[in-house]
Amino acid sequence: KHYLRDNNSQSAQNNTGENGLMNSVTTSVPQHPQQGQQKECEALTHARFAGSLWRSLVGNHVRFPSHWNDVLPPTDPDIPNGRKWSKWYYVARHRVKGDKRLNSGEYGVRSRRSGGRILLRMVVREMHSQIVCREVAIGCLHPNAKGIRAGDPQPTIEDVREVWMAVRWVMNGDGEEPLLDLREERYDYEGVVDTFLTQKRELDYTTMGSVLGRRKLVNNENVRAVFGDKPPMTTVDFHEDELAEILKSNGGKKLAILPALMLLKLFLF
């Protein structure tokens, strides 16, 4: 199998409360400078543990201190000069009821107070090189979590979890958004991968800017409910042709129309 498990992902304990890590950085100014320094140091330690993918996803919604860039690894995999990373597009969100793994603390989200979880990171490389061309993140959240639900918790969805998938692409430096060719007659490796990831939906950042739709709907109040504060459980690394062949061989399965769940089934569960 083409994956590496982060063995440390279970070792850190969450001690930041329901609103999470972000409050120690971005909320009210403490009375004493020493207290502020201590809280920021704790937040920096958590950010370092949570890793680059977590900072990349969360950083779209919460502003981190600028000097963190000098002491933490970069959030973007290296790409050639003249190219750049697109924004994260949230292309899938699936509801799953009564799944023991997603409802557990080991593989998912135990309760609505537990915070979300990044489950899988996928790195996709160009077929004939080691250059990264896509990055995929799959996570899990509780629909009854504070900041996610509308109004009071609903007892009928306490055992429901929502699995989301976000994708970003490498594109030309002068581009504003990825240009994907999803025509059926274009059935090369690149087309197979993008057709599966998007399910032939056109990219629209106004409705795909966060798990909840618009980017600003995820903020300091609910960012932990979406992403938690841990690194992904598993990272997989494929070339385009390798991934395309796996997807084609599994294209007839029912989960093929639920891309986030199928990738979890193939590479995590």
Secondary structure, DSSP 8 states (H G I E B T S, - for coil): --EEE-TTTTT----S-TT-TTHHHHS---SSHHHHHHHHHHHHHHHHHH-HHHHHHHTTTS---TTHHHHS--SS----TTEEE---EEEEEEEEES-TTTTSTTTS--STTS--EEEEEEEEE-TTSS-EEEEEEEEEE-TTSTTTSSSS--GGGTTEEEEEEEEEEEEETT-SS------TT--SHHHHHHHHHHTT----HHHHSBTTBSGGGS-TTTHHHHHTTS--SEEEEEEHHHHHHHHHHTTTSGGGGSHHHHHHHHHT-
